[in-house]
């Protein structure tokens, strides 16, 4: 019993959240739709009540005068139902779609403010299923709930009233099976809830697998993994089929129990009421009115019973979404913030230790990137270079030590102000499936044609635009797949030029390019870096020889800092890296 109360409380809380955040603003339309559904549902009771005069006055009594008004009343019932049905469907469809759009928008906006670490623990496919599949499941069920209570429940009440008006004893006999089915129904609901939760989990894993396969088509082909990946997906599909069948079995059990109850009731009424008619205690019209009411009650009862199973399935989705929406970013903006520095600032890491979970990746790292100069970070993979970029932009926070920009600790700045200091160009430039123009502007509407043309020329984007059908308005393709690597890099540089921020972060920006593309992109990067505090991650030392300062990192520690010539003369880690790369292969 306590488990049932706990479940009921949880369901009430979920419904309260849905109403408070997404449905209350549509209460006018919902009230109008509910009123129309109530009228639609009540018409079934009117129709059942018309059966008695139809038989007793017309067919048995031979009253021809009653034929017109009874026929007109029957037509009127169906006309009213048609009008009410049309009206409520239009109203509820608008509310349903707007509420789903609001929920998806809120969910998407919330997901984008959660920390990178959270996203690393929750793969994209899982999140796609939450935004799409779970919202769809919830959307379908709350409309069913309103329809069930607005129309089907009113229909059951109206038809029960008709049955009671004919004979209350017959009504009690007809409802004889209800108490017997309470416990099996509760067990079926609990079963559906468990199965539905498992079904949503499998659906999330399927989305993850699809996301991995579609983003890794080239490696899959190169490694001849088509059959392997297809078999993995087939196993997931078999698991989903099994779970969905079990869920459907539980959902179908509830209306099936309603069918058994209705069958028991009809059996008892025929035996009990039929004997009264044969004895002359009731008229044929009364019995047909009663039996029509009970028969018409059959479908609304089944829908209401099925609604219970649907609700249990949707509750699993609602719990998942609430859990995500209740997540809070770990990297919060302080209550009192310090303004971001103006101009190209100095960047200092002072005895910084950083970790991802239990894995420490920086151990007391200390270095200075002087204002307006280029500082290169070099060292083997895993040395902690990319973590430095994450610390500067507060994708992660240090465990100890302090990161300052222009003398201001990063934790004291508002996140939008802090990240507004940076432009980032990486080895794998992220482009969206939009036009080249949209990928450069990124929603900005304040860029003049002259300024845009200046950026296109400086980033050498103008060089390849004539090759594209549509020029600047040509589609970049999914993840920029319609452009070459060098073209994608130049688009990313154009973005950075347009942002015009005081700090530039370059992460292996030319490492994947051929020598010709690298020369063009490097020229654009040199223009971009002018007058900015620039940090460069590079494995090839030839690309950072001209840096004002080079920071050498090993195993999360800064082991050297100086210019190229100073470090070569000093010997040590940098000199060894330089010799290794200079050695003939």
C-alpha positions as CSV (number, residue, x, y, z in Angstrom):
1,X,0.0,0.0,0.0
2,X,2.9,2.4,0.8
3,X,4.4,1.6,-2.6
4,X,1.1,2.5,-4.2
5,X,1.0,5.8,-2.3
6,X,4.5,6.6,-3.2
7,X,3.8,5.9,-6.9
8,X,0.6,8.0,-6.7
9,X,2.6,10.9,-5.1
10,X,5.2,10.7,-7.8
11,X,2.6,10.7,-10.6
12,X,0.9,13.7,-9.0
13,X,4.2,15.5,-8.9
14,X,4.9,14.8,-12.5
15,X,1.4,15.9,-13.6
16,X,1.8,19.1,-11.5
17,X,5.1,19.8,-13.2
18,X,3.6,19.3,-16.7
19,X,0.6,21.5,-15.8
20,X,2.6,24.3,-14.1
21,X,5.3,24.6,-16.7
22,X,3.7,23.8,-20.0
23,X,-0.1,23.5,-19.9
24,X,-1.3,26.2,-17.6
25,X,-0.6,29.0,-20.1
26,X,-3.1,27.3,-22.4
27,X,-5.9,26.9,-19.8
28,X,-8.4,28.9,-21.9
29,X,-8.1,26.6,-24.9
30,X,-7.9,23.5,-22.7
31,X,-11.1,24.6,-20.9
32,X,-12.9,25.2,-24.2
33,X,-11.7,21.9,-25.5
34,X,-12.7,20.1,-22.3
35,X,-16.2,21.6,-22.5
36,X,-16.6,20.5,-26.1
37,X,-15.5,17.0,-25.2
38,X,-17.9,16.9,-22.3
39,X,-20.8,17.8,-24.6
40,X,-19.6,15.2,-27.1
41,X,-19.4,12.6,-24.4
42,X,-22.8,13.5,-22.9
43,X,-24.4,12.9,-26.3
44,X,-23.9,9.2,-25.9
45,X,-26.2,9.3,-22.9
46,X,-28.8,11.2,-24.8
47,X,-28.6,8.7,-27.7
48,X,-29.0,5.8,-25.3
49,X,-32.0,7.5,-23.6
50,X,-33.7,8.0,-27.0
51,X,-33.8,4.2,-27.5
52,X,-36.7,3.8,-25.0
53,X,-39.2,6.1,-26.8
54,X,-38.0,4.8,-30.1
55,X,-39.1,1.3,-29.2
56,X,-41.9,1.8,-26.7
57,X,-43.7,4.7,-28.5
58,X,-43.0,4.1,-32.1
59,X,-42.2,0.4,-32.9
60,X,-44.3,-1.2,-30.1
61,X,-46.8,1.6,-29.3
62,X,-47.3,2.6,-33.0
63,X,-47.2,6.3,-32.2
64,X,-46.4,7.8,-35.7
65,X,-46.3,11.3,-34.3
66,X,-43.3,10.6,-32.2
67,X,-41.3,9.4,-35.2
68,X,-40.4,12.8,-36.4
69,X,-39.1,14.3,-33.2
70,X,-37.2,11.1,-32.2
71,X,-35.6,10.9,-35.7
72,X,-34.7,14.6,-35.4
73,X,-33.3,14.2,-31.9
74,X,-31.1,11.3,-33.1
75,X,-29.8,13.5,-36.0
76,X,-29.2,16.4,-33.6
77,X,-27.1,14.1,-31.3
78,X,-24.8,13.2,-34.2
79,X,-24.6,16.8,-35.5
80,X,-23.6,18.1,-32.0
81,X,-21.0,15.3,-31.7
82,X,-19.5,16.2,-35.1
83,X,-19.2,19.9,-34.3
84,X,-17.8,19.3,-30.8
85,X,-15.4,16.7,-32.1
86,X,-14.0,19.0,-34.8
87,X,-13.7,22.0,-32.4
88,X,-11.9,20.1,-29.6
89,X,-9.5,18.4,-32.0
90,X,-8.4,21.7,-33.5
91,X,-8.0,23.3,-30.1
92,X,-6.1,20.4,-28.5
93,X,-3.8,19.9,-31.5
94,X,-2.6,23.5,-31.2
95,X,-2.1,23.1,-27.4
96,X,-0.3,19.8,-27.9
97,X,2.1,21.0,-30.5
98,X,2.9,24.3,-28.8
99,X,3.4,22.5,-25.4
100,X,5.7,20.0,-27.1
101,X,7.7,22.7,-28.8
102,X,8.1,24.6,-25.5
103,X,9.3,21.5,-23.7
104,X,11.7,20.6,-26.5
105,X,13.1,24.1,-26.6
106,X,13.5,24.3,-22.8
107,X,15.2,20.9,-22.8
108,X,17.5,21.9,-25.6
109,X,18.4,25.2,-24.0
110,X,19.0,23.5,-20.7
111,X,21.2,20.8,-22.2
112,X,23.4,23.4,-23.8
113,X,24.2,25.1,-20.4
114,X,25.2,21.8,-18.7
115,X,28.9,21.2,-18.3
116,X,31.1,19.4,-20.8
117,X,31.7,16.7,-18.2
118,X,28.0,15.9,-18.0
119,X,27.8,15.6,-21.8
120,X,30.8,13.3,-21.8
121,X,28.9,11.0,-19.5
122,X,25.7,11.2,-21.6
123,X,26.2,10.5,-25.3
124,X,24.5,12.5,-28.0
125,X,22.2,9.7,-29.2
126,X,20.8,9.3,-25.7
127,X,20.1,13.0,-25.5
128,X,18.4,13.0,-29.0
129,X,16.1,10.3,-27.7
130,X,15.2,12.3,-24.7
131,X,14.4,15.4,-26.7
132,X,12.5,13.5,-29.5
133,X,11.2,10.2,-28.2
134,X,10.4,11.0,-24.6
135,X,8.7,14.3,-25.4
136,X,6.6,12.5,-28.1
137,X,5.6,9.9,-25.5
138,X,4.6,12.5,-23.0
139,X,2.8,14.6,-25.6
140,X,0.6,11.7,-26.7
141,X,-0.4,10.7,-23.2
142,X,-1.4,14.1,-21.7
143,X,-3.7,14.7,-24.6
144,X,-5.2,11.2,-24.1
145,X,-5.6,12.1,-20.4
146,X,-7.6,15.2,-21.3
147,X,-9.6,13.4,-23.9
148,X,-10.2,10.5,-21.5
149,X,-11.5,12.8,-18.7
150,X,-13.1,15.3,-20.9
151,X,-15.0,13.0,-23.2
152,X,-14.8,9.3,-22.2
153,X,-15.3,9.9,-18.4
154,X,-18.3,12.2,-19.2
155,X,-19.6,9.5,-21.5
156,X,-19.3,6.8,-18.8
157,X,-21.0,9.1,-16.3
158,X,-23.9,10.0,-18.7
159,X,-24.4,6.4,-19.7
160,X,-24.3,5.3,-16.1
161,X,-27.0,7.9,-15.3
162,X,-29.2,6.6,-18.1
163,X,-28.7,3.0,-16.8
164,X,-29.5,4.1,-13.2
165,X,-32.6,5.9,-14.4
166,X,-33.9,2.7,-16.0
167,X,-33.1,0.4,-13.1
168,X,-30.5,0.9,-10.4
169,X,-30.5,-2.8,-9.5
170,X,-29.6,-3.7,-13.1
171,X,-26.8,-1.2,-12.9
172,X,-25.3,-2.7,-9.8
173,X,-25.5,-6.2,-11.4
174,X,-23.8,-4.9,-14.5
175,X,-20.9,-3.4,-12.5
176,X,-20.5,-6.6,-10.5
177,X,-17.0,-7.3,-11.9
178,X,-15.3,-4.0,-10.9
179,X,-14.1,-5.0,-7.4
180,X,-12.7,-8.3,-8.6
181,X,-10.4,-6.6,-11.1
182,X,-8.9,-3.9,-9.0
183,X,-5.8,-5.8,-7.8
184,X,-5.0,-7.4,-11.2
185,X,-5.3,-3.9,-12.8
186,X,-2.8,-2.4,-10.3
187,X,-0.4,-5.2,-10.9
188,X,-0.7,-4.7,-14.6
189,X,0.1,-0.9,-14.2
190,X,3.2,-1.6,-12.2
191,X,4.4,-4.1,-14.8
192,X,3.8,-1.6,-17.6
193,X,5.8,1.1,-15.8
194,X,8.8,-1.2,-15.4
195,X,8.7,-2.4,-19.0
196,X,8.2,1.2,-20.3
197,X,11.3,2.3,-18.4
198,X,13.3,-0.5,-20.0
199,X,11.9,0.4,-23.4
200,X,13.0,4.0,-23.2
201,X,16.5,2.8,-22.1
202,X,16.8,0.5,-25.1
203,X,15.5,3.4,-27.4
204,X,18.3,5.6,-26.0
205,X,21.0,3.0,-26.7
206,X,19.7,2.6,-30.2
207,X,20.0,6.3,-30.8
208,X,23.5,6.2,-29.5
209,X,24.4,3.4,-31.8
210,X,22.9,5.2,-34.8
211,X,24.7,8.4,-34.0
212,X,28.1,6.5,-33.7
213,X,27.5,4.6,-37.0
214,X,26.4,7.6,-39.1
215,X,29.3,9.8,-37.8
216,X,31.8,7.0,-38.3
217,X,30.8,5.7,-41.8
218,X,34.2,6.2,-43.3
219,X,36.2,4.3,-40.5
220,X,33.5,1.6,-40.6
221,X,34.1,1.1,-44.3
222,X,37.9,1.3,-44.1
223,X,37.9,-1.4,-41.4
224,X,35.2,-3.6,-43.1
225,X,33.0,-3.3,-40.1
226,X,29.6,-3.1,-41.9
227,X,28.6,-6.7,-40.9
228,X,29.8,-6.2,-37.3
229,X,27.9,-3.0,-36.8
230,X,24.8,-4.3,-38.5
231,X,24.9,-7.3,-36.1
232,X,25.3,-5.1,-33.1
233,X,22.3,-3.0,-34.2
234,X,20.3,-6.1,-34.9
235,X,20.8,-7.3,-31.3
236,X,19.6,-4.0,-30.0
237,X,16.6,-4.2,-32.3
238,X,15.8,-7.7,-31.0
239,X,16.0,-6.4,-27.5
240,X,13.7,-3.5,-28.3
241,X,11.2,-5.8,-30.0
242,X,11.1,-8.0,-26.8
243,X,10.7,-5.0,-24.5
244,X,8.0,-3.4,-26.6
245,X,6.0,-6.6,-26.9
246,X,6.1,-7.0,-23.1
247,X,5.1,-3.4,-22.7
248,X,2.2,-3.8,-25.1
249,X,1.2,-7.0,-23.3
250,X,0.9,-5.1,-20.1
251,X,-0.9,-2.2,-21.7
252,X,-3.3,-4.5,-23.4
253,X,-4.0,-6.4,-20.2
254,X,-5.8,-3.4,-18.7
255,X,-8.5,-2.9,-21.4
256,X,-8.7,-6.7,-21.6
257,X,-9.6,-6.7,-17.9
258,X,-12.3,-4.1,-18.7
259,X,-13.6,-6.5,-21.4
260,X,-13.9,-9.3,-18.8
261,X,-15.7,-7.0,-16.4
262,X,-18.1,-5.8,-19.2
263,X,-18.7,-9.4,-20.2
264,X,-19.5,-10.5,-16.7
265,X,-21.9,-7.5,-16.3
266,X,-23.7,-8.2,-19.6
267,X,-24.0,-11.9,-18.6
268,X,-25.5,-11.0,-15.3
269,X,-27.9,-8.4,-16.7
270,X,-29.2,-10.7,-19.4
271,X,-30.0,-13.3,-16.8
272,X,-31.4,-11.0,-14.2
273,X,-33.1,-8.4,-16.5
274,X,-34.3,-10.9,-19.1
275,X,-36.3,-12.8,-16.5
276,X,-38.1,-9.5,-15.5
277,X,-39.0,-8.7,-19.1
278,X,-40.4,-12.2,-19.6
279,X,-42.4,-11.7,-16.5
280,X,-43.7,-8.3,-17.7
281,X,-42.0,-6.2,-15.0
282,X,-40.1,-4.1,-17.6
283,X,-40.8,-3.0,-21.1
284,X,-38.6,-3.9,-24.1
285,X,-37.8,-0.2,-24.7
286,X,-36.4,0.1,-21.1
287,X,-34.3,-3.0,-21.5
288,X,-33.0,-1.8,-24.9
289,X,-32.2,1.7,-23.5
290,X,-30.3,0.1,-20.6
291,X,-28.5,-2.4,-22.8
292,X,-27.6,0.3,-25.3
293,X,-26.2,2.5,-22.5
294,X,-24.1,-0.4,-21.2
295,X,-23.0,-1.3,-24.8
296,X,-22.0,2.3,-25.6
297,X,-20.1,2.4,-22.2
298,X,-17.9,-0.4,-23.4
299,X,-15.6,1.6,-25.7
300,X,-15.1,4.7,-23.3
301,X,-14.3,2.2,-20.5
302,X,-11.8,0.4,-22.7
303,X,-10.1,3.7,-23.6
304,X,-10.0,4.8,-20.0
305,X,-8.5,1.5,-19.1
306,X,-5.9,1.7,-21.9
307,X,-5.1,5.3,-20.7
308,X,-3.8,3.9,-17.4
309,X,-1.3,1.7,-19.3
310,X,-0.3,4.6,-21.5
311,X,0.2,6.9,-18.6
312,X,2.5,4.4,-16.9
313,X,4.6,4.3,-20.0
314,X,4.8,8.1,-20.3
315,X,5.6,8.5,-16.6
316,X,8.9,6.8,-17.3
317,X,9.7,9.4,-19.9
318,X,8.6,12.2,-17.7
319,X,10.9,11.0,-14.9
320,X,13.8,11.0,-17.3
321,X,13.1,14.5,-18.5
322,X,12.6,15.9,-15.0
323,X,15.9,14.3,-14.0
324,X,17.7,16.1,-16.8
325,X,15.9,19.4,-16.2
326,X,16.9,19.2,-12.5
327,X,20.6,18.9,-13.4
328,X,22.5,22.1,-12.6
329,X,25.7,23.3,-14.2
330,X,28.7,22.8,-11.9
331,X,30.5,25.9,-13.3
332,X,28.3,28.7,-12.1
333,X,28.6,32.4,-12.5
334,X,29.5,34.1,-9.2
335,X,26.9,36.3,-7.5
336,X,29.2,39.3,-7.8
337,X,31.3,39.4,-11.0
338,X,34.3,41.4,-12.1
339,X,34.2,43.0,-15.6
340,X,36.3,41.3,-18.2
341,X,39.6,43.1,-19.1
342,X,39.8,45.3,-22.1
343,X,42.3,44.9,-24.9
344,X,44.7,42.0,-25.4
345,X,45.4,40.7,-21.9
346,X,48.1,38.8,-20.2
347,X,47.2,35.2,-19.2
348,X,48.7,33.5,-16.2
349,X,48.4,30.0,-14.8
350,X,49.6,29.9,-11.2
351,X,50.3,26.4,-9.7
352,X,47.2,25.0,-11.4
353,X,46.1,21.4,-10.8
354,X,43.2,20.1,-12.8
355,X,41.4,16.7,-13.0
356,X,38.7,14.9,-14.9
357,X,37.0,12.9,-12.2
358,X,39.7,10.9,-10.4
359,X,42.2,11.4,-13.2
360,X,44.6,14.3,-12.5
361,X,45.8,15.8,-15.8
362,X,47.6,19.0,-14.7
363,X,50.1,19.0,-11.7
364,X,50.9,22.5,-10.5
365,X,51.2,24.0,-14.0
366,X,52.6,27.6,-14.0
367,X,53.3,29.8,-17.0
368,X,52.6,33.3,-18.4
369,X,51.3,34.2,-21.9
370,X,52.3,37.8,-22.4
371,X,49.7,40.3,-23.7
372,X,49.6,40.7,-27.4
373,X,52.1,37.9,-28.1
374,X,51.9,34.4,-29.4
375,X,52.6,31.6,-26.9
376,X,52.9,28.0,-28.1
377,X,52.1,24.9,-26.0
378,X,54.1,21.9,-27.1
379,X,54.6,18.4,-25.8
380,X,53.5,14.8,-26.3
381,X,49.9,13.7,-26.4
382,X,48.3,13.6,-23.0
383,X,50.6,16.3,-21.6
384,X,47.6,18.5,-20.7
385,X,47.8,21.1,-23.5
386,X,44.0,20.9,-24.4
387,X,43.2,21.0,-20.7
388,X,44.8,24.5,-20.6
389,X,42.3,25.7,-23.2
390,X,39.5,24.2,-21.2
391,X,40.6,26.0,-18.1
392,X,40.9,29.4,-19.9
393,X,37.4,29.2,-21.2
394,X,36.0,27.5,-18.0
395,X,34.9,24.3,-19.6
396,X,36.6,22.9,-16.5
397,X,37.7,24.6,-13.3
398,X,41.1,23.9,-11.5
399,X,41.2,21.7,-8.5
400,X,43.7,24.2,-7.0
401,X,45.7,27.2,-8.2
402,X,44.4,30.1,-10.2
403,X,43.9,31.1,-13.8
404,X,43.9,34.9,-14.4
405,X,43.2,36.9,-17.6
406,X,44.3,40.5,-17.4
407,X,44.8,40.1,-13.7
408,X,41.2,38.9,-13.2
409,X,40.6,35.3,-12.0
410,X,38.4,33.5,-14.5
411,X,36.1,32.3,-11.8
412,X,35.2,35.9,-11.0
413,X,34.0,36.8,-14.5
414,X,30.5,36.1,-15.8
415,X,30.7,33.1,-18.1
416,X,29.4,35.0,-21.2
417,X,31.9,37.8,-20.6
418,X,34.7,35.3,-20.2
419,X,34.0,33.3,-23.3
420,X,33.4,36.5,-25.2
421,X,37.2,37.1,-24.9
422,X,38.1,34.1,-27.0
423,X,38.1,33.0,-30.7
424,X,38.9,29.4,-31.2
425,X,40.2,27.6,-34.4
426,X,40.7,23.9,-34.1
427,X,42.0,21.1,-36.3
428,X,38.5,19.8,-36.9
429,X,36.5,23.0,-37.6
430,X,32.9,22.5,-36.6
431,X,30.5,23.6,-39.4
432,X,26.8,23.3,-39.4
433,X,24.5,22.0,-42.2
434,X,23.8,25.5,-43.4
435,X,25.1,27.9,-46.0
436,X,28.7,29.1,-45.9
437,X,27.4,32.6,-45.1
438,X,25.4,31.3,-42.1
439,X,28.4,29.4,-40.9
440,X,30.4,32.6,-40.8
441,X,27.8,34.9,-39.5
442,X,26.4,32.5,-36.9
443,X,23.2,34.4,-36.5
444,X,24.7,37.9,-36.5
445,X,22.6,40.5,-38.3
446,X,24.8,43.6,-37.6
447,X,27.6,42.7,-40.2
448,X,27.8,45.1,-43.1
449,X,28.5,43.8,-46.6
450,X,31.8,45.7,-46.6
451,X,32.9,44.1,-43.3
452,X,31.9,40.6,-44.5
453,X,33.8,41.1,-47.7
454,X,36.9,42.2,-45.7
455,X,36.7,39.1,-43.6
456,X,36.3,36.8,-46.6
457,X,39.4,38.3,-48.2
458,X,41.5,38.2,-45.1
459,X,40.6,34.5,-44.3
460,X,41.0,33.5,-48.0
461,X,37.4,32.3,-48.1
462,X,36.9,34.5,-51.2
463,X,39.5,32.4,-53.0
464,X,37.3,29.3,-53.2
465,X,33.8,30.8,-53.4
466,X,33.8,30.9,-57.2
467,X,34.3,27.1,-57.1
468,X,31.0,26.6,-55.2
469,X,27.6,26.5,-56.9
470,X,25.8,29.3,-55.1
471,X,29.0,30.9,-53.8
472,X,28.6,32.2,-50.3
473,X,25.1,30.7,-50.1
474,X,26.2,27.2,-51.1
475,X,25.4,24.6,-48.4
476,X,28.4,23.5,-46.3
477,X,26.8,20.0,-45.8
478,X,26.5,18.0,-42.6
479,X,29.5,18.9,-40.4
480,X,31.0,20.8,-43.4
481,X,31.3,17.7,-45.5
482,X,30.7,19.7,-48.8
483,X,34.0,21.6,-48.2
484,X,37.6,20.4,-48.1
485,X,39.6,20.5,-44.9
486,X,41.4,23.7,-45.9
487,X,38.1,25.3,-46.9
488,X,36.6,24.5,-43.5
489,X,39.6,25.9,-41.7
490,X,39.3,29.2,-43.7
491,X,35.6,29.4,-42.8
492,X,36.5,28.9,-39.1
493,X,39.2,31.7,-39.4
494,X,36.6,34.0,-41.0
495,X,34.3,33.4,-38.0
496,X,37.2,34.3,-35.6
497,X,38.0,37.4,-37.6
498,X,34.4,38.5,-37.4
499,X,34.3,37.9,-33.6
500,X,37.3,40.2,-33.3
501,X,38.1,39.0,-29.7
502,X,41.3,39.9,-27.8
503,X,42.4,36.3,-27.3
504,X,42.9,33.7,-30.0
505,X,43.2,29.9,-29.3
506,X,44.6,27.7,-32.1
507,X,44.5,23.9,-31.6
508,X,46.5,22.1,-34.3
509,X,44.8,24.4,-36.8
510,X,46.9,23.3,-39.8
511,X,48.1,19.8,-38.8
512,X,45.6,18.0,-41.1
513,X,46.2,20.1,-44.2
514,X,48.4,19.5,-47.2
515,X,51.4,21.9,-47.7
516,X,49.6,24.2,-50.2
517,X,46.5,24.5,-48.0
518,X,48.6,24.9,-44.9
519,X,50.5,27.9,-46.4
520,X,47.2,29.7,-47.2
521,X,45.6,28.9,-43.9
522,X,48.8,29.9,-42.0
523,X,48.9,33.3,-43.7
524,X,45.2,33.8,-42.7
525,X,46.1,32.8,-39.1
526,X,49.0,35.2,-39.0
527,X,46.7,38.0,-39.9
528,X,44.2,36.8,-37.3
529,X,46.8,36.7,-34.5
530,X,48.1,40.2,-35.1
531,X,47.5,42.4,-32.0
532,X,45.9,39.5,-30.0
533,X,47.1,37.4,-27.2
534,X,47.4,34.0,-28.9
535,X,47.9,30.5,-27.6
536,X,48.8,27.8,-30.0
537,X,48.8,24.0,-29.5
538,X,51.1,22.3,-31.9
539,X,52.9,18.9,-32.3
540,X,54.9,20.0,-35.2
541,X,57.6,22.4,-33.9
542,X,58.1,23.9,-37.3
543,X,54.8,25.7,-37.0
544,X,55.8,27.4,-33.7
545,X,59.4,28.5,-34.3
546,X,58.3,32.1,-34.6
547,X,56.2,32.1,-31.4
548,X,57.3,34.7,-28.8
549,X,57.3,32.1,-26.1
550,X,57.1,28.3,-26.1
551,X,55.7,26.4,-23.1
552,X,56.9,22.8,-23.0
553,X,54.6,20.3,-21.1
554,X,55.1,16.7,-20.0
555,X,52.7,14.6,-18.1
556,X,50.7,17.5,-16.9
557,X,53.6,19.6,-15.8
558,X,55.3,22.7,-17.3
559,X,58.9,21.7,-17.7
560,X,60.3,24.6,-19.8
561,X,59.4,28.0,-21.2
562,X,61.3,30.4,-23.5
563,X,61.8,31.3,-27.1
564,X,62.8,28.7,-29.7
565,X,66.4,29.8,-29.7
566,X,66.6,30.0,-25.9
567,X,65.2,26.5,-25.5
568,X,67.5,25.0,-28.1
569,X,70.5,26.5,-26.4
570,X,69.3,25.4,-22.9
571,X,68.8,21.8,-24.0
572,X,66.4,19.5,-22.3
573,X,62.9,18.4,-23.3
574,X,62.3,20.9,-26.1
575,X,65.7,20.3,-27.7
576,X,65.0,16.6,-27.6
577,X,61.7,17.0,-29.3
578,X,63.3,19.2,-31.9
579,X,66.0,16.7,-32.7
580,X,63.5,13.9,-32.9
581,X,61.4,15.8,-35.4
582,X,64.4,17.0,-37.4
583,X,65.8,13.5,-37.7
584,X,65.4,11.9,-41.2
585,X,62.7,9.2,-41.4
